[in-house]
Amino acid sequence: MDLQRVQEAMKYFGVEAWLLFDFRGSNPIAEALTKLRQIPTRRWFCLIPAEGEPRWLVPRMERNYFAEMPGTLIDYGSRSELLEGLKTLLKDVRTVAAEYSPHAELPTVSFMDAGTFELVRSMGVEIVSSADLVHWLFGRVDEEGLALHRRAATKLMKIKNEAFGFIVDRLVSGQRVTEWDVVEFILQRFSEERLTTDHAPIVAVMGNSVSPHYSPSRERPVPIGWGDFLLLDIFAKVADNPKAVYADITWCAYTGSTVPPRFEEQFEIVKEARDAAIEFLKERVEKGEPVRGFEVDDVARKVVALHGRASDFIHRTGHNLSMEVHGLGVNLDNYETHDTRLLVPGTLMTIEPGVYGPEIGTRTEINVAIHEGHVEITTLPLQEKILPLL
């Protein structure tokens, strides 16, 4: 456990104490913080104060699992000993943060079961969400991670152009080209550029683009022809580096020289929403004013609603980027969840409003990093129009 870093986060957010709880690996946050060599088969608690050493309540049978942890250990055998030990642990503590989200607004931090919540609260302790702490510790990137992200982003922008070129070359030469052919081309280029990903890219032609998480199929490859709309969503990170951080972009193209106005008009909506979100975020950060994930989502969603397409914007505006493509940190979301977490310096995320149907789905996706006093767009240039491939 990096106690200094944990307590730094607690002091930043004014948290008195953090109560970690786990049962057989049910809380991945506790597991990630403690890095225990072996997952205990019984319940354990750890109270981390904002200052001072942690205090542990651990099963006597598995006390040795915690031998390397900082702080003092209390062990228990029977349930009555567990209850007495928990009272001792929480003595003189008024408020604790825990992996809990009011009304289950944030499932990514909702790991304390209802019974344990009731038990802790019955001892006169108020429980608040550890969501901001989780973001601070797992949702931010350091300078090394950001540099690796930028490297991946540069390569993704290049591979995106190459993928569109691959499609045109096939069409011009009269060869058949499918969504799956493009997927295989991109994955091959990832390998050559020493990038890795946990999921195949999204290559969606025409009506398939209406599904935001459409999955191309090797078994049923869909052909791409002239006069088709195409959505390309690719994400990867630098391979063979444990600190590598993902980049994630989406671009829209048209296999022709003149994009139909009905397609362009729909893309203009998401572009306007993206730009409004960027400007709102920049203004808040440059002024040093607090900004929370749900607020940015509200700005983008309002733009889409003004165009009469609110019901066609069916996902959050953006997600956290870290060593996972969908990290544990703050999302730009007041739709699927209500994310009240602060966008603090070190936050890296996507901005990707989308409008889906009836004929096509349009999305533009960029990556932004929050610094002290300014916002960096790491995936330039921005897409301003649907890209005609001829």
C-alpha positions as CSV (number, residue, x, y, z in Angstrom):
1,M,0.0,0.0,0.0
2,D,1.3,3.4,-0.9
3,L,0.1,5.0,2.3
4,Q,1.5,8.4,1.6
5,R,-0.3,8.7,-1.7
6,V,-3.6,7.5,-0.2
7,Q,-3.4,10.0,2.7
8,E,-2.5,12.7,0.2
9,A,-5.8,12.1,-1.6
10,M,-7.7,12.0,1.7
11,K,-6.3,15.4,2.8
12,Y,-7.1,16.9,-0.6
13,F,-10.8,15.9,-0.3
14,G,-11.0,16.5,3.5
15,V,-11.8,12.8,4.3
16,E,-11.4,11.9,8.0
17,A,-10.9,8.2,7.4
18,W,-11.2,5.5,4.7
19,L,-12.7,2.2,5.7
20,L,-11.7,-0.6,3.3
21,F,-13.7,-3.8,3.4
22,D,-13.4,-7.0,1.4
23,F,-14.8,-10.5,1.3
24,R,-13.2,-13.0,-1.1
25,G,-12.1,-10.3,-3.6
26,S,-15.6,-8.6,-3.8
27,N,-14.0,-5.2,-3.7
28,P,-11.4,-4.6,-6.4
29,I,-10.6,-1.2,-5.0
30,A,-9.4,-2.7,-1.7
31,E,-7.5,-5.3,-3.6
32,A,-5.8,-2.8,-5.8
33,L,-4.8,-0.6,-2.8
34,T,-3.5,-3.4,-0.6
35,K,-2.0,-5.7,-3.3
36,L,-2.3,-8.7,-0.9
37,R,-0.4,-11.7,-2.2
38,Q,-3.3,-13.9,-1.5
39,I,-7.0,-13.1,-1.3
40,P,-8.4,-14.0,2.2
41,T,-11.4,-16.3,2.4
42,R,-12.9,-14.3,5.4
43,R,-13.9,-10.7,5.8
44,W,-11.4,-8.0,6.6
45,F,-11.5,-4.3,7.3
46,C,-8.8,-1.6,7.2
47,L,-9.3,1.9,8.7
48,I,-6.9,4.4,7.1
49,P,-6.9,7.8,9.0
50,A,-5.9,11.0,7.2
51,E,-2.9,11.0,9.5
52,G,-1.2,8.1,11.3
53,E,-1.0,4.4,10.7
54,P,-3.8,2.1,9.4
55,R,-5.6,-0.2,11.7
56,W,-6.7,-3.6,10.5
57,L,-9.3,-6.1,11.5
58,V,-8.4,-9.4,10.0
59,P,-9.3,-13.1,10.3
60,R,-7.1,-14.9,12.8
61,M,-6.8,-17.9,10.5
62,E,-5.3,-15.7,7.8
63,R,-3.5,-13.1,9.8
64,N,-0.2,-14.0,8.0
65,Y,-1.7,-12.7,4.7
66,F,-1.4,-9.2,6.2
67,A,2.0,-9.5,7.7
68,E,3.6,-7.0,5.3
69,M,0.9,-4.3,5.6
70,P,1.6,-1.1,7.4
71,G,-0.1,-0.3,10.7
72,T,-1.5,-2.4,13.6
73,L,-3.5,-5.7,13.3
74,I,-6.4,-6.8,15.4
75,D,-7.6,-10.3,14.6
76,Y,-10.8,-12.1,15.1
77,G,-12.2,-15.7,15.1
78,S,-15.8,-15.7,16.0
79,R,-18.6,-13.3,14.8
80,S,-18.8,-11.7,18.3
81,E,-15.0,-11.0,18.1
82,L,-15.6,-9.5,14.6
83,L,-18.2,-7.1,16.0
84,E,-16.1,-6.1,19.0
85,G,-13.1,-5.6,16.8
86,L,-15.1,-3.4,14.4
87,K,-16.3,-1.3,17.3
88,T,-12.7,-0.8,18.4
89,L,-11.6,0.0,14.9
90,L,-14.3,2.7,14.6
91,K,-13.9,4.2,18.0
92,D,-13.8,8.0,18.0
93,V,-14.4,8.0,14.2
94,R,-17.3,10.2,13.0
95,T,-17.2,9.7,9.2
96,V,-15.6,7.1,6.9
97,A,-15.3,6.9,3.2
98,A,-16.1,3.5,1.7
99,E,-16.8,1.9,-1.7
100,Y,-20.4,3.0,-1.7
101,S,-22.4,5.3,-4.0
102,P,-25.6,6.9,-2.9
103,H,-28.5,5.3,-4.7
104,A,-26.0,3.3,-6.7
105,E,-25.3,6.2,-8.9
106,L,-21.7,5.0,-9.6
107,P,-21.5,1.2,-10.0
108,T,-17.8,1.5,-10.5
109,V,-17.4,2.2,-6.8
110,S,-20.4,0.3,-5.3
111,F,-18.7,-2.7,-3.7
112,M,-19.7,-2.5,0.0
113,D,-22.8,-4.8,0.4
114,A,-25.9,-3.4,2.0
115,G,-25.5,-5.6,5.2
116,T,-22.0,-4.4,5.9
117,F,-23.2,-0.8,5.2
118,E,-25.9,-1.2,7.8
119,L,-23.5,-2.8,10.3
120,V,-21.0,0.0,10.1
121,R,-23.6,2.7,10.2
122,S,-25.2,1.0,13.3
123,M,-22.1,1.9,15.2
124,G,-22.8,5.6,14.9
125,V,-20.5,6.2,11.9
126,E,-21.6,8.3,8.8
127,I,-20.5,6.7,5.5
128,V,-19.6,8.8,2.5
129,S,-18.6,7.7,-1.0
130,S,-14.9,7.0,-1.7
131,A,-15.5,7.9,-5.4
132,D,-13.3,11.0,-5.5
133,L,-10.5,9.1,-3.7
134,V,-10.8,6.2,-6.2
135,H,-10.5,8.7,-9.1
136,W,-7.5,10.5,-7.5
137,L,-5.6,7.2,-7.0
138,F,-6.7,5.2,-10.1
139,G,-8.2,7.6,-12.6
140,R,-5.4,10.0,-13.1
141,V,-2.2,9.7,-15.1
142,D,1.3,11.0,-14.3
143,E,3.7,12.6,-16.8
144,E,5.1,9.3,-17.9
145,G,1.7,7.8,-18.5
146,L,0.6,10.9,-20.4
147,A,3.7,10.8,-22.6
148,L,2.9,7.1,-23.4
149,H,-0.7,8.1,-24.1
150,R,0.4,10.9,-26.6
151,R,2.6,8.4,-28.3
152,A,-0.3,6.0,-28.8
153,A,-2.6,8.8,-29.9
154,T,-0.1,9.9,-32.6
155,K,0.0,6.3,-33.9
156,L,-3.8,5.9,-33.8
157,M,-4.3,9.1,-35.9
158,K,-1.8,7.7,-38.5
159,I,-3.4,4.2,-38.5
160,K,-6.9,5.8,-38.9
161,N,-5.7,7.5,-42.1
162,E,-4.1,4.3,-43.4
163,A,-7.3,2.4,-42.7
164,F,-9.3,4.8,-44.8
165,G,-6.7,4.6,-47.5
166,F,-6.8,0.8,-47.4
167,I,-10.6,0.9,-48.1
168,V,-10.2,3.3,-51.0
169,D,-7.4,1.2,-52.5
170,R,-9.6,-1.9,-52.4
171,L,-12.6,-0.1,-53.9
172,V,-10.6,1.6,-56.7
173,S,-8.9,-1.7,-57.7
174,G,-12.3,-3.4,-57.8
175,Q,-11.6,-5.7,-54.9
176,R,-14.1,-6.7,-52.3
177,V,-13.6,-5.0,-48.9
178,T,-15.5,-5.8,-45.7
179,E,-15.7,-4.4,-42.2
180,W,-13.7,-7.4,-41.0
181,D,-11.0,-6.8,-43.6
182,V,-10.5,-3.3,-42.1
183,V,-10.4,-4.7,-38.6
184,E,-7.7,-7.2,-39.5
185,F,-5.8,-4.4,-41.3
186,I,-5.9,-2.2,-38.2
187,L,-4.9,-5.0,-35.8
188,Q,-1.9,-5.8,-38.1
189,R,-0.9,-2.2,-38.0
190,F,-1.2,-2.2,-34.2
191,S,1.2,-5.1,-34.1
192,E,3.7,-3.4,-36.4
193,E,3.5,-0.2,-34.4
194,R,3.9,-2.0,-31.1
195,L,0.4,-1.1,-29.9
196,T,-1.9,-3.4,-27.9
197,T,-5.7,-3.4,-27.3
198,D,-8.1,-5.4,-25.2
199,H,-10.8,-5.4,-27.9
200,A,-11.1,-5.3,-31.7
201,P,-11.8,-1.8,-33.2
202,I,-15.3,-0.8,-34.3
203,V,-15.7,-0.6,-38.1
204,A,-19.3,0.1,-38.8
205,V,-20.8,0.7,-42.3
206,M,-24.2,2.5,-42.8
207,G,-26.9,1.1,-40.5
208,N,-24.4,-0.8,-38.4
209,S,-23.1,2.5,-37.1
210,V,-26.5,3.1,-35.3
211,S,-25.2,0.6,-32.6
212,P,-22.6,2.5,-30.5
213,H,-20.8,-0.7,-29.5
214,Y,-21.3,-2.6,-32.8
215,S,-19.0,-5.6,-33.2
216,P,-17.8,-6.5,-36.7
217,S,-18.0,-10.2,-37.4
218,R,-15.4,-12.6,-39.0
219,E,-18.2,-15.1,-39.6
220,R,-20.6,-12.5,-41.3
221,P,-18.4,-9.9,-42.9
222,V,-20.3,-6.9,-44.1
223,P,-19.1,-5.4,-47.4
224,I,-18.2,-1.7,-47.8
225,G,-19.2,-0.2,-51.1
226,W,-19.1,3.1,-52.9
227,G,-21.4,5.7,-51.4
228,D,-21.3,4.3,-47.9
229,F,-21.1,6.0,-44.6
230,L,-18.4,4.6,-42.3
231,L,-17.7,5.0,-38.6
232,L,-14.2,4.0,-37.3
233,D,-13.5,3.7,-33.5
234,I,-10.0,2.6,-32.6
235,F,-8.3,2.4,-29.2
236,A,-4.9,1.1,-28.1
237,K,-1.9,1.7,-25.9
238,V,1.9,1.2,-26.2
239,A,2.7,-2.5,-25.8
240,D,5.2,-4.0,-23.3
241,N,5.1,-1.1,-20.9
242,P,3.2,-1.5,-17.6
243,K,2.5,2.2,-17.3
244,A,1.1,2.5,-20.8
245,V,-2.2,4.5,-21.0
246,Y,-4.8,4.1,-23.7
247,A,-5.8,6.5,-26.5
248,D,-9.2,6.2,-28.1
249,I,-10.6,8.0,-31.2
250,T,-13.6,7.9,-33.5
251,W,-13.8,9.3,-37.0
252,C,-16.6,9.3,-39.6
253,A,-16.0,8.9,-43.4
254,Y,-17.8,8.6,-46.7
255,T,-16.7,6.4,-49.6
256,G,-17.3,9.0,-52.2
257,S,-16.5,12.6,-53.1
258,T,-19.6,14.4,-51.9
259,V,-21.1,13.6,-48.5
260,P,-24.9,13.6,-48.6
261,P,-26.3,16.6,-46.7
262,R,-28.4,14.4,-44.5
263,F,-25.3,12.7,-43.2
264,E,-23.4,16.0,-42.8
265,E,-26.2,17.6,-40.9
266,Q,-26.3,14.8,-38.4
267,F,-22.5,15.0,-37.9
268,E,-22.7,18.8,-37.4
269,I,-24.8,18.1,-34.3
270,V,-22.2,15.9,-32.6
271,K,-19.4,18.3,-33.6
272,E,-21.3,21.2,-32.1
273,A,-21.9,19.2,-28.9
274,R,-18.2,18.3,-28.7
275,D,-17.0,21.8,-29.2
276,A,-19.5,23.1,-26.5
277,A,-18.2,20.6,-24.0
278,I,-14.6,21.5,-24.8
279,E,-15.2,25.3,-24.3
280,F,-17.1,24.7,-21.1
281,L,-14.4,22.5,-19.7
282,K,-11.6,25.0,-20.8
283,E,-13.4,27.9,-19.2
284,R,-13.9,26.2,-15.9
285,V,-10.3,24.9,-15.7
286,E,-8.7,28.1,-16.8
287,K,-10.6,30.0,-14.2
288,G,-9.7,27.5,-11.5
289,E,-13.3,26.7,-10.9
290,P,-14.4,23.2,-9.9
291,V,-16.0,21.1,-12.6
292,R,-17.6,17.7,-12.2
293,G,-18.2,14.9,-14.7
294,F,-21.9,15.2,-15.0
295,E,-21.7,19.0,-15.7
296,V,-19.8,18.4,-19.0
297,D,-22.2,15.8,-20.0
298,D,-25.1,18.2,-19.4
299,V,-23.5,20.8,-21.7
300,A,-23.1,18.4,-24.6
301,R,-26.5,16.8,-24.1
302,K,-28.2,20.2,-24.1
303,V,-26.8,21.0,-27.6
304,V,-28.1,17.7,-29.0
305,A,-31.5,18.3,-27.4
306,L,-31.7,21.8,-29.0
307,H,-31.5,20.0,-32.4
308,G,-34.4,17.8,-31.4
309,R,-32.2,14.6,-31.1
310,A,-32.1,14.1,-27.3
311,S,-33.5,10.6,-27.5
312,D,-30.8,9.6,-30.1
313,F,-27.9,10.4,-27.8
314,I,-27.9,7.1,-25.9
315,H,-24.6,7.1,-24.0
316,R,-22.5,9.3,-21.8
317,T,-20.4,12.1,-23.3
318,G,-17.0,10.6,-22.3
319,H,-15.1,8.0,-20.2
320,N,-12.0,7.9,-18.2
321,L,-8.8,6.8,-19.9
322,S,-6.0,5.0,-17.9
323,M,-4.2,1.7,-18.3
324,E,-7.6,0.4,-19.1
325,V,-9.6,1.9,-22.0
326,H,-12.5,2.4,-19.6
327,G,-10.7,3.4,-16.4
328,L,-12.0,3.6,-12.8
329,G,-11.9,7.4,-12.9
330,V,-14.4,10.1,-13.5
331,N,-16.7,9.8,-16.6
332,L,-18.5,12.7,-18.3
333,D,-21.9,11.3,-17.4
334,N,-25.3,12.4,-16.3
335,Y,-27.2,9.9,-18.4
336,E,-26.1,6.3,-17.6
337,T,-24.9,7.4,-14.1
338,H,-24.6,10.7,-12.2
339,D,-20.9,11.3,-11.9
340,T,-20.2,14.0,-9.3
341,R,-16.5,13.4,-9.2
342,L,-14.2,16.4,-9.7
343,L,-12.1,16.7,-12.9
344,V,-8.8,17.3,-11.1
345,P,-5.4,17.8,-12.7
346,G,-4.1,14.5,-14.1
347,T,-7.5,13.4,-15.4
348,L,-7.5,12.0,-18.9
349,M,-10.7,11.2,-20.7
350,T,-12.6,11.1,-24.0
351,I,-15.2,13.5,-25.2
352,E,-17.5,11.6,-27.6
353,P,-21.1,12.8,-28.1
354,G,-23.1,10.7,-30.6
355,V,-26.4,10.8,-32.5
356,Y,-27.7,7.4,-33.7
357,G,-30.4,6.7,-36.3
358,P,-32.5,6.4,-38.2
359,E,-30.1,5.7,-41.1
360,I,-26.6,6.1,-39.6
361,G,-24.9,6.8,-36.3
362,T,-22.5,9.7,-36.0
363,R,-19.9,10.2,-33.3
364,T,-16.8,12.2,-32.9
365,E,-14.3,11.2,-30.2
366,I,-11.3,13.0,-28.9
367,N,-9.0,12.7,-25.8
368,V,-8.4,15.5,-23.4
369,A,-6.0,15.9,-20.4
370,I,-6.7,18.2,-17.5
371,H,-3.7,20.2,-16.3
372,E,-3.3,22.8,-13.6
373,G,-5.0,25.8,-15.3
374,H,-5.4,24.5,-18.8
375,V,-6.9,21.7,-20.9
376,E,-4.9,19.8,-23.5
377,I,-6.5,18.0,-26.5
378,T,-4.1,15.1,-27.2
379,T,-5.8,13.9,-30.4
380,L,-5.5,16.8,-32.9
381,P,-6.6,17.7,-35.5
382,L,-10.3,17.7,-34.6
383,Q,-12.7,16.3,-37.2
384,E,-14.7,19.2,-38.6
385,K,-16.6,17.4,-41.4
386,I,-17.3,13.8,-42.4
387,L,-14.2,12.8,-44.4
388,P,-14.9,12.1,-48.1
389,L,-12.5,9.4,-49.1
390,L,-12.4,10.5,-52.8
